[in-house]
Amino acid sequence: MNEQQLRPVYLAGIGISAYALWYFASAGSNLVAVAFGLVTAFLVVRLRLLVANS
């Protein structure tokens, strides 16, 4: 996949992970919320690296 195709994939992943983070945090499942927070942070970093290299 090239960079133009990866951006929407990362953005969708960030959106889904952020929603799951909110859902589990509001439900009181802190351990799962932390896991989705880490996934969201990882995807944001990967997206920033992708944009910086283009």
CHARMM internal coordinates of N, CA and C (Angstrom, degrees):
IC EDIT
DIST 1 N 1 CA 1.4487
DIST 1 CA 1 C 1.5211
ANGL 1 N 1 CA 1 C 108.72
DIST 1 C 2 N 1.3055
ANGL 1 CA 1 C 2 N 115.45
DIHE 1 N 1 CA 1 C 2 N 142.03
DIST 2 N 2 CA 1.4530
ANGL 1 C 2 N 2 CA 118.16
DIHE 1 CA 1 C 2 N 2 CA 177.35
DIST 2 CA 2 C 1.5311
ANGL 2 N 2 CA 2 C 110.24
DIHE 1 C 2 N 2 CA 2 C -92.01
DIST 2 C 3 N 1.3187
ANGL 2 CA 2 C 3 N 116.50
DIHE 2 N 2 CA 2 C 3 N 179.16
DIST 3 N 3 CA 1.4613
ANGL 2 C 3 N 3 CA 121.24
DIHE 2 CA 2 C 3 N 3 CA -174.37
DIST 3 CA 3 C 1.5232
ANGL 3 N 3 CA 3 C 112.85
DIHE 2 C 3 N 3 CA 3 C -64.58
DIST 3 C 4 N 1.3228
ANGL 3 CA 3 C 4 N 116.98
DIHE 3 N 3 CA 3 C 4 N -36.04
DIST 4 N 4 CA 1.4624
ANGL 3 C 4 N 4 CA 120.37
DIHE 3 CA 3 C 4 N 4 CA -179.80
DIST 4 CA 4 C 1.5296
ANGL 4 N 4 CA 4 C 111.38
DIHE 3 C 4 N 4 CA 4 C -66.27
DIST 4 C 5 N 1.3137
ANGL 4 CA 4 C 5 N 117.30
DIHE 4 N 4 CA 4 C 5 N -31.36
DIST 5 N 5 CA 1.4584
ANGL 4 C 5 N 5 CA 120.85
DIHE 4 CA 4 C 5 N 5 CA 179.43
DIST 5 CA 5 C 1.5250
ANGL 5 N 5 CA 5 C 112.33
DIHE 4 C 5 N 5 CA 5 C -81.98
DIST 5 C 6 N 1.3229
ANGL 5 CA 5 C 6 N 117.18
DIHE 5 N 5 CA 5 C 6 N -26.17
DIST 6 N 6 CA 1.4643
ANGL 5 C 6 N 6 CA 120.15
DIHE 5 CA 5 C 6 N 6 CA -178.04
DIST 6 CA 6 C 1.5215
ANGL 6 N 6 CA 6 C 113.15
DIHE 5 C 6 N 6 CA 6 C -78.59
DIST 6 C 7 N 1.3216
ANGL 6 CA 6 C 7 N 118.48
DIHE 6 N 6 CA 6 C 7 N -29.82
DIST 7 N 7 CA 1.4670
ANGL 6 C 7 N 7 CA 120.19
DIHE 6 CA 6 C 7 N 7 CA -177.90
DIST 7 CA 7 C 1.5139
ANGL 7 N 7 CA 7 C 113.10
DIHE 6 C 7 N 7 CA 7 C -56.82
DIST 7 C 8 N 1.3458
ANGL 7 CA 7 C 8 N 120.10
DIHE 7 N 7 CA 7 C 8 N -50.36
DIST 8 N 8 CA 1.4700
ANGL 7 C 8 N 8 CA 118.57
DIHE 7 CA 7 C 8 N 8 CA 178.91
DIST 8 CA 8 C 1.5296
ANGL 8 N 8 CA 8 C 113.49
DIHE 7 C 8 N 8 CA 8 C -63.56
DIST 8 C 9 N 1.3256
ANGL 8 CA 8 C 9 N 116.30
DIHE 8 N 8 CA 8 C 9 N -30.65
DIST 9 N 9 CA 1.4657
ANGL 8 C 9 N 9 CA 119.82
DIHE 8 CA 8 C 9 N 9 CA 178.42
DIST 9 CA 9 C 1.5228
ANGL 9 N 9 CA 9 C 109.81
DIHE 8 C 9 N 9 CA 9 C -66.40
DIST 9 C 10 N 1.3271
ANGL 9 CA 9 C 10 N 116.88
DIHE 9 N 9 CA 9 C 10 N -46.06
DIST 10 N 10 CA 1.4656
ANGL 9 C 10 N 10 CA 120.28
DIHE 9 CA 9 C 10 N 10 CA 177.57
DIST 10 CA 10 C 1.5236
ANGL 10 N 10 CA 10 C 111.08
DIHE 9 C 10 N 10 CA 10 C -64.38
DIST 10 C 11 N 1.3179
ANGL 10 CA 10 C 11 N 118.01
DIHE 10 N 10 CA 10 C 11 N -41.88
DIST 11 N 11 CA 1.4624
ANGL 10 C 11 N 11 CA 120.46
DIHE 10 CA 10 C 11 N 11 CA 179.99
DIST 11 CA 11 C 1.5260
ANGL 11 N 11 CA 11 C 111.44
DIHE 10 C 11 N 11 CA 11 C -64.36
DIST 11 C 12 N 1.3178
ANGL 11 CA 11 C 12 N 117.01
DIHE 11 N 11 CA 11 C 12 N -40.12
DIST 12 N 12 CA 1.4662
ANGL 11 C 12 N 12 CA 120.18
DIHE 11 CA 11 C 12 N 12 CA 176.97
DIST 12 CA 12 C 1.5315
ANGL 12 N 12 CA 12 C 110.33
DIHE 11 C 12 N 12 CA 12 C -65.47
DIST 12 C 13 N 1.3093
ANGL 12 CA 12 C 13 N 116.64
DIHE 12 N 12 CA 12 C 13 N -41.89
DIST 13 N 13 CA 1.4628
ANGL 12 C 13 N 13 CA 120.16
DIHE 12 CA 12 C 13 N 13 CA 178.07
DIST 13 CA 13 C 1.5129
ANGL 13 N 13 CA 13 C 112.27
DIHE 12 C 13 N 13 CA 13 C -63.03
DIST 13 C 14 N 1.3252
ANGL 13 CA 13 C 14 N 116.80
DIHE 13 N 13 CA 13 C 14 N -40.43
DIST 14 N 14 CA 1.4601
ANGL 13 C 14 N 14 CA 120.86
DIHE 13 CA 13 C 14 N 14 CA 177.95
DIST 14 CA 14 C 1.5246
ANGL 14 N 14 CA 14 C 109.98
DIHE 13 C 14 N 14 CA 14 C -63.91
DIST 14 C 15 N 1.3276
ANGL 14 CA 14 C 15 N 116.64
DIHE 14 N 14 CA 14 C 15 N -44.17
DIST 15 N 15 CA 1.4575
ANGL 14 C 15 N 15 CA 120.29
DIHE 14 CA 14 C 15 N 15 CA -179.84
DIST 15 CA 15 C 1.5177
ANGL 15 N 15 CA 15 C 112.81
DIHE 14 C 15 N 15 CA 15 C -63.32
DIST 15 C 16 N 1.3180
ANGL 15 CA 15 C 16 N 116.24
DIHE 15 N 15 CA 15 C 16 N -45.31
DIST 16 N 16 CA 1.4664
ANGL 15 C 16 N 16 CA 120.23
DIHE 15 CA 15 C 16 N 16 CA 179.90
DIST 16 CA 16 C 1.5248
ANGL 16 N 16 CA 16 C 111.05
DIHE 15 C 16 N 16 CA 16 C -66.21
DIST 16 C 17 N 1.3136
ANGL 16 CA 16 C 17 N 116.86
DIHE 16 N 16 CA 16 C 17 N -41.80
DIST 17 N 17 CA 1.4678
ANGL 16 C 17 N 17 CA 120.35
DIHE 16 CA 16 C 17 N 17 CA 179.71
DIST 17 CA 17 C 1.5234
ANGL 17 N 17 CA 17 C 111.65
DIHE 16 C 17 N 17 CA 17 C -67.65
DIST 17 C 18 N 1.3261
ANGL 17 CA 17 C 18 N 116.59
DIHE 17 N 17 CA 17 C 18 N -38.84
DIST 18 N 18 CA 1.4662
ANGL 17 C 18 N 18 CA 119.53
DIHE 17 CA 17 C 18 N 18 CA 178.56
DIST 18 CA 18 C 1.5274
ANGL 18 N 18 CA 18 C 110.66
DIHE 17 C 18 N 18 CA 18 C -65.87
DIST 18 C 19 N 1.3318
ANGL 18 CA 18 C 19 N 116.89
DIHE 18 N 18 CA 18 C 19 N -39.47
DIST 19 N 19 CA 1.4583
ANGL 18 C 19 N 19 CA 119.64
DIHE 18 CA 18 C 19 N 19 CA 177.07
DIST 19 CA 19 C 1.5305
ANGL 19 N 19 CA 19 C 110.64
DIHE 18 C 19 N 19 CA 19 C -64.40
DIST 19 C 20 N 1.3297
ANGL 19 CA 19 C 20 N 117.03
DIHE 19 N 19 CA 19 C 20 N -43.97
DIST 20 N 20 CA 1.4639
ANGL 19 C 20 N 20 CA 120.32
DIHE 19 CA 19 C 20 N 20 CA 178.54
DIST 20 CA 20 C 1.5233
ANGL 20 N 20 CA 20 C 110.67
DIHE 19 C 20 N 20 CA 20 C -63.57
DIST 20 C 21 N 1.3219
ANGL 20 CA 20 C 21 N 116.95
DIHE 20 N 20 CA 20 C 21 N -38.09
DIST 21 N 21 CA 1.4636
ANGL 20 C 21 N 21 CA 120.91
DIHE 20 CA 20 C 21 N 21 CA 176.36
DIST 21 CA 21 C 1.5172
ANGL 21 N 21 CA 21 C 110.35
DIHE 20 C 21 N 21 CA 21 C -59.61
DIST 21 C 22 N 1.3178
ANGL 21 CA 21 C 22 N 117.27
DIHE 21 N 21 CA 21 C 22 N -48.13
DIST 22 N 22 CA 1.4690
ANGL 21 C 22 N 22 CA 121.58
DIHE 21 CA 21 C 22 N 22 CA 179.35
DIST 22 CA 22 C 1.5284
ANGL 22 N 22 CA 22 C 110.57
DIHE 21 C 22 N 22 CA 22 C -62.34
DIST 22 C 23 N 1.3266
ANGL 22 CA 22 C 23 N 116.65
DIHE 22 N 22 CA 22 C 23 N -44.95
DIST 23 N 23 CA 1.4612
ANGL 22 C 23 N 23 CA 121.20
DIHE 22 CA 22 C 23 N 23 CA -177.43
DIST 23 CA 23 C 1.5284
ANGL 23 N 23 CA 23 C 111.28
DIHE 22 C 23 N 23 CA 23 C -60.79
DIST 23 C 24 N 1.3246
ANGL 23 CA 23 C 24 N 116.62
DIHE 23 N 23 CA 23 C 24 N -50.37
DIST 24 N 24 CA 1.4577
ANGL 23 C 24 N 24 CA 119.26
DIHE 23 CA 23 C 24 N 24 CA -177.03
DIST 24 CA 24 C 1.5238
ANGL 24 N 24 CA 24 C 112.07
DIHE 23 C 24 N 24 CA 24 C -72.55
DIST 24 C 25 N 1.3226
ANGL 24 CA 24 C 25 N 117.73
DIHE 24 N 24 CA 24 C 25 N -31.49
DIST 25 N 25 CA 1.4599
ANGL 24 C 25 N 25 CA 119.58
DIHE 24 CA 24 C 25 N 25 CA 176.89
DIST 25 CA 25 C 1.5278
ANGL 25 N 25 CA 25 C 110.64
DIHE 24 C 25 N 25 CA 25 C -67.30
DIST 25 C 26 N 1.3338
ANGL 25 CA 25 C 26 N 116.94
DIHE 25 N 25 CA 25 C 26 N -39.59
DIST 26 N 26 CA 1.4579
ANGL 25 C 26 N 26 CA 119.52
DIHE 25 CA 25 C 26 N 26 CA 179.69
DIST 26 CA 26 C 1.5257
ANGL 26 N 26 CA 26 C 111.72
DIHE 25 C 26 N 26 CA 26 C -73.87
DIST 26 C 27 N 1.3342
ANGL 26 CA 26 C 27 N 117.39
DIHE 26 N 26 CA 26 C 27 N -23.64
DIST 27 N 27 CA 1.4631
ANGL 26 C 27 N 27 CA 121.33
DIHE 26 CA 26 C 27 N 27 CA 178.33
DIST 27 CA 27 C 1.5279
ANGL 27 N 27 CA 27 C 111.97
DIHE 26 C 27 N 27 CA 27 C -83.94
DIST 27 C 28 N 1.3142
ANGL 27 CA 27 C 28 N 117.09
DIHE 27 N 27 CA 27 C 28 N -11.56
DIST 28 N 28 CA 1.4556
ANGL 27 C 28 N 28 CA 120.79
DIHE 27 CA 27 C 28 N 28 CA 177.80
DIST 28 CA 28 C 1.5121
ANGL 28 N 28 CA 28 C 114.79
DIHE 27 C 28 N 28 CA 28 C 94.04
DIST 28 C 29 N 1.3197
ANGL 28 CA 28 C 29 N 118.08
DIHE 28 N 28 CA 28 C 29 N 6.98
DIST 29 N 29 CA 1.4718
ANGL 28 C 29 N 29 CA 120.90
DIHE 28 CA 28 C 29 N 29 CA 177.39
DIST 29 CA 29 C 1.5243
ANGL 29 N 29 CA 29 C 108.61
DIHE 28 C 29 N 29 CA 29 C -90.30
DIST 29 C 30 N 1.3026
ANGL 29 CA 29 C 30 N 115.13
DIHE 29 N 29 CA 29 C 30 N 83.66
DIST 30 N 30 CA 1.4613
ANGL 29 C 30 N 30 CA 119.98
DIHE 29 CA 29 C 30 N 30 CA -172.87
DIST 30 CA 30 C 1.5233
ANGL 30 N 30 CA 30 C 113.16
DIHE 29 C 30 N 30 CA 30 C -67.78
DIST 30 C 31 N 1.3262
ANGL 30 CA 30 C 31 N 118.02
DIHE 30 N 30 CA 30 C 31 N -35.76
DIST 31 N 31 CA 1.4599
ANGL 30 C 31 N 31 CA 120.49
DIHE 30 CA 30 C 31 N 31 CA -178.61
DIST 31 CA 31 C 1.5259
ANGL 31 N 31 CA 31 C 111.10
DIHE 30 C 31 N 31 CA 31 C -64.96
DIST 31 C 32 N 1.3173
ANGL 31 CA 31 C 32 N 117.18
DIHE 31 N 31 CA 31 C 32 N -43.94
DIST 32 N 32 CA 1.4626
ANGL 31 C 32 N 32 CA 120.82
DIHE 31 CA 31 C 32 N 32 CA 178.76
DIST 32 CA 32 C 1.5325
ANGL 32 N 32 CA 32 C 109.86
DIHE 31 C 32 N 32 CA 32 C -68.92
DIST 32 C 33 N 1.3282
ANGL 32 CA 32 C 33 N 117.36
DIHE 32 N 32 CA 32 C 33 N -37.43
DIST 33 N 33 CA 1.4588
ANGL 32 C 33 N 33 CA 120.96
DIHE 32 CA 32 C 33 N 33 CA 178.61
DIST 33 CA 33 C 1.5271
ANGL 33 N 33 CA 33 C 110.93
DIHE 32 C 33 N 33 CA 33 C -62.74
DIST 33 C 34 N 1.3065
ANGL 33 CA 33 C 34 N 117.24
DIHE 33 N 33 CA 33 C 34 N -39.89
DIST 34 N 34 CA 1.4675
ANGL 33 C 34 N 34 CA 120.76
DIHE 33 CA 33 C 34 N 34 CA 177.45
DIST 34 CA 34 C 1.5202
ANGL 34 N 34 CA 34 C 110.28
DIHE 33 C 34 N 34 CA 34 C -63.59
DIST 34 C 35 N 1.3262
ANGL 34 CA 34 C 35 N 116.78
DIHE 34 N 34 CA 34 C 35 N -40.65
DIST 35 N 35 CA 1.4647
ANGL 34 C 35 N 35 CA 120.10
DIHE 34 CA 34 C 35 N 35 CA 178.81
DIST 35 CA 35 C 1.5279
ANGL 35 N 35 CA 35 C 110.62
DIHE 34 C 35 N 35 CA 35 C -61.82
DIST 35 C 36 N 1.3217
ANGL 35 CA 35 C 36 N 117.66
DIHE 35 N 35 CA 35 C 36 N -44.60
DIST 36 N 36 CA 1.4592
ANGL 35 C 36 N 36 CA 119.96
DIHE 35 CA 35 C 36 N 36 CA 178.24
DIST 36 CA 36 C 1.5293
ANGL 36 N 36 CA 36 C 111.43
DIHE 35 C 36 N 36 CA 36 C -69.51
DIST 36 C 37 N 1.3134
ANGL 36 CA 36 C 37 N 117.99
DIHE 36 N 36 CA 36 C 37 N -28.83
DIST 37 N 37 CA 1.4575
ANGL 36 C 37 N 37 CA 120.36
DIHE 36 CA 36 C 37 N 37 CA 174.04
DIST 37 CA 37 C 1.5125
ANGL 37 N 37 CA 37 C 111.44
DIHE 36 C 37 N 37 CA 37 C -64.75
DIST 37 C 38 N 1.3243
ANGL 37 CA 37 C 38 N 116.71
DIHE 37 N 37 CA 37 C 38 N -40.22
DIST 38 N 38 CA 1.4627
ANGL 37 C 38 N 38 CA 120.55
DIHE 37 CA 37 C 38 N 38 CA 177.75
DIST 38 CA 38 C 1.5262
ANGL 38 N 38 CA 38 C 111.16
DIHE 37 C 38 N 38 CA 38 C -67.30
DIST 38 C 39 N 1.3276
ANGL 38 CA 38 C 39 N 116.76
DIHE 38 N 38 CA 38 C 39 N -40.29
DIST 39 N 39 CA 1.4618
ANGL 38 C 39 N 39 CA 120.07
DIHE 38 CA 38 C 39 N 39 CA 178.04
DIST 39 CA 39 C 1.5206
ANGL 39 N 39 CA 39 C 110.17
DIHE 38 C 39 N 39 CA 39 C -63.53
DIST 39 C 40 N 1.3186
ANGL 39 CA 39 C 40 N 116.98
DIHE 39 N 39 CA 39 C 40 N -42.71
DIST 40 N 40 CA 1.4695
ANGL 39 C 40 N 40 CA 121.00
DIHE 39 CA 39 C 40 N 40 CA 178.88
DIST 40 CA 40 C 1.5246
ANGL 40 N 40 CA 40 C 110.60
DIHE 39 C 40 N 40 CA 40 C -62.55
DIST 40 C 41 N 1.3167
ANGL 40 CA 40 C 41 N 117.35
DIHE 40 N 40 CA 40 C 41 N -44.75
DIST 41 N 41 CA 1.4615
ANGL 40 C 41 N 41 CA 120.85
DIHE 40 CA 40 C 41 N 41 CA 179.40
DIST 41 CA 41 C 1.5310
ANGL 41 N 41 CA 41 C 110.75
DIHE 40 C 41 N 41 CA 41 C -63.08
DIST 41 C 42 N 1.3178
ANGL 41 CA 41 C 42 N 117.09
DIHE 41 N 41 CA 41 C 42 N -41.39
DIST 42 N 42 CA 1.4642
ANGL 41 C 42 N 42 CA 120.89
DIHE 41 CA 41 C 42 N 42 CA 178.40
DIST 42 CA 42 C 1.5232
ANGL 42 N 42 CA 42 C 110.91
DIHE 41 C 42 N 42 CA 42 C -61.32
DIST 42 C 43 N 1.3334
ANGL 42 CA 42 C 43 N 116.92
DIHE 42 N 42 CA 42 C 43 N -44.42
DIST 43 N 43 CA 1.4616
ANGL 42 C 43 N 43 CA 119.89
DIHE 42 CA 42 C 43 N 43 CA -179.26
DIST 43 CA 43 C 1.5268
ANGL 43 N 43 CA 43 C 111.92
DIHE 42 C 43 N 43 CA 43 C -67.20
DIST 43 C 44 N 1.3172
ANGL 43 CA 43 C 44 N 117.00
DIHE 43 N 43 CA 43 C 44 N -35.33
DIST 44 N 44 CA 1.4743
ANGL 43 C 44 N 44 CA 120.08
DIHE 43 CA 43 C 44 N 44 CA 177.30
DIST 44 CA 44 C 1.5292
ANGL 44 N 44 CA 44 C 110.02
DIHE 43 C 44 N 44 CA 44 C -65.12
DIST 44 C 45 N 1.3307
ANGL 44 CA 44 C 45 N 116.60
DIHE 44 N 44 CA 44 C 45 N -43.09
DIST 45 N 45 CA 1.4674
ANGL 44 C 45 N 45 CA 120.11
DIHE 44 CA 44 C 45 N 45 CA 178.91
DIST 45 CA 45 C 1.5243
ANGL 45 N 45 CA 45 C 110.61
DIHE 44 C 45 N 45 CA 45 C -63.41
DIST 45 C 46 N 1.3360
ANGL 45 CA 45 C 46 N 117.36
DIHE 45 N 45 CA 45 C 46 N -43.90
DIST 46 N 46 CA 1.4658
ANGL 45 C 46 N 46 CA 120.66
DIHE 45 CA 45 C 46 N 46 CA 178.67
DIST 46 CA 46 C 1.5239
ANGL 46 N 46 CA 46 C 111.53
DIHE 45 C 46 N 46 CA 46 C -62.29
DIST 46 C 47 N 1.3389
ANGL 46 CA 46 C 47 N 116.94
DIHE 46 N 46 CA 46 C 47 N -40.17
DIST 47 N 47 CA 1.4550
ANGL 46 C 47 N 47 CA 120.21
DIHE 46 CA 46 C 47 N 47 CA 178.66
DIST 47 CA 47 C 1.5256
ANGL 47 N 47 CA 47 C 110.67
DIHE 46 C 47 N 47 CA 47 C -65.94
DIST 47 C 48 N 1.3167
ANGL 47 CA 47 C 48 N 117.07
DIHE 47 N 47 CA 47 C 48 N -41.71
DIST 48 N 48 CA 1.4682
ANGL 47 C 48 N 48 CA 119.37
DIHE 47 CA 47 C 48 N 48 CA 178.93
DIST 48 CA 48 C 1.5248
ANGL 48 N 48 CA 48 C 111.10
DIHE 47 C 48 N 48 CA 48 C -63.58
DIST 48 C 49 N 1.3227
ANGL 48 CA 48 C 49 N 117.34
DIHE 48 N 48 CA 48 C 49 N -39.37
DIST 49 N 49 CA 1.4707
ANGL 48 C 49 N 49 CA 120.19
DIHE 48 CA 48 C 49 N 49 CA 177.18
DIST 49 CA 49 C 1.5233
ANGL 49 N 49 CA 49 C 110.83
DIHE 48 C 49 N 49 CA 49 C -65.56
DIST 49 C 50 N 1.3100
ANGL 49 CA 49 C 50 N 116.59
DIHE 49 N 49 CA 49 C 50 N -38.89
DIST 50 N 50 CA 1.4586
ANGL 49 C 50 N 50 CA 120.75
DIHE 49 CA 49 C 50 N 50 CA 178.52
DIST 50 CA 50 C 1.5193
ANGL 50 N 50 CA 50 C 111.36
DIHE 49 C 50 N 50 CA 50 C -63.79
DIST 50 C 51 N 1.3299
ANGL 50 CA 50 C 51 N 116.85
DIHE 50 N 50 CA 50 C 51 N -43.02
DIST 51 N 51 CA 1.4517
ANGL 50 C 51 N 51 CA 121.19
DIHE 50 CA 50 C 51 N 51 CA 179.95
DIST 51 CA 51 C 1.5246
ANGL 51 N 51 CA 51 C 110.69
DIHE 50 C 51 N 51 CA 51 C -70.43
DIST 51 C 52 N 1.3307
ANGL 51 CA 51 C 52 N 117.08
DIHE 51 N 51 CA 51 C 52 N -37.45
DIST 52 N 52 CA 1.4649
ANGL 51 C 52 N 52 CA 120.29
DIHE 51 CA 51 C 52 N 52 CA -179.11
DIST 52 CA 52 C 1.5306
ANGL 52 N 52 CA 52 C 111.57
DIHE 51 C 52 N 52 CA 52 C -66.98
DIST 52 C 53 N 1.3270
ANGL 52 CA 52 C 53 N 116.98
DIHE 52 N 52 CA 52 C 53 N -32.53
DIST 53 N 53 CA 1.4612
ANGL 52 C 53 N 53 CA 120.23
DIHE 52 CA 52 C 53 N 53 CA -178.13
DIST 53 CA 53 C 1.5154
ANGL 53 N 53 CA 53 C 113.68
DIHE 52 C 53 N 53 CA 53 C -83.48
DIST 53 C 54 N 1.3162
ANGL 53 CA 53 C 54 N 116.75
DIHE 53 N 53 CA 53 C 54 N -9.13
DIST 54 N 54 CA 1.4664
ANGL 53 C 54 N 54 CA 118.00
DIHE 53 CA 53 C 54 N 54 CA -178.51
DIST 54 CA 54 C 1.5154
ANGL 54 N 54 CA 54 C 112.51
DIHE 53 C 54 N 54 CA 54 C -94.37
END
COOR INIT
IC SEED 1 N 1 CA 1 C
IC BUILD
